[in-house]
Amino acid sequence: MPQLNPNPWFFIMLASWLTFSLIIQPKLLSFTSTNPLSNKTPTTIKIIPWTWPWT
């Protein structure tokens, strides 16, 4: 059964994993975030309880 021969597929998997982890991933991580953190203090929202008509 040729599916059990890992010789060509293991090299392809290893090469693609190394390409991703050594070349592509550092380039992707170097981009700045599109939503940077802000120094604003969080605002508190006043919650008004709902009055149910049947109570």
C-alpha positions, -999 to 999 in steps of 0.1 A, spaced: 0 0 0 17 32 -11 -2 53 15 19 38 43 52 50 27 61 81 47 92 89 27 79 117 3 51 129 25 71 134 57 96 156 38 68 177 24 52 181 58 85 189 74 95 214 47 61 232 48 61 233 87 96 248 87 87 273 60 57 284 80 74 286 114 107 302 102 97 325 74 60 332 73 51 334 110 77 360 120 65 382 91 29 379 102 37 386 138 56 418 129 25 436 117 10 460 142 -24 452 155 -53 469 138 -70 476 171 -43 489 195 -50 491 232 -61 525 244 -54 542 277 -89 553 283 -106 542 315 -136 519 310 -169 537 314 -195 522 337 -229 517 323 -259 524 345 -282 494 343 -319 501 347 -339 470 358 -366 459 335 -401 461 349 -421 432 338 -457 439 331 -470 407 347 -454 412 381 
